[in-house]
Amino acid sequence: MGALSWEFFTTDPTVVPFAIDCLRIVALGFLFFAFGMVVVQAFNGAGDTTTPMLINVVCFWFIKLPGAYLLAEVVGMGPRGGFIAIAGAYSLQSVIAAFLFRRGTWKTRKV
């Protein structure tokens, strides 16, 4: 078995610019996603599993998916709009999680 080649995914050269664009934009969102993931898991560790579920549902179903559609189709940004929506949703998830964590209501949860 030889080395893994890029042809494992696709041989279409028109995909490469989209992949590069995706990696560049979404990678910025991963910085925020990592922070948000730590804060969300802190809620879970404290026994508050409802807050992380709500944060993830809101950021995925109400921000990321509609945002991707709006930016890609309505605004006309194409795939780049989807990539920006992903990075934006990750960023918003982190901001919301940090805000709720600082409020401290998770401290009153009974396990």
Summary of the structure (lengths in Angstrom):
residues: 111
radius of gyration: 17.7
end to end distance: 51.2
largest distance: 56.0
contacts: 301
relative contact order: 0.16
helix: 78%
strand: 0%
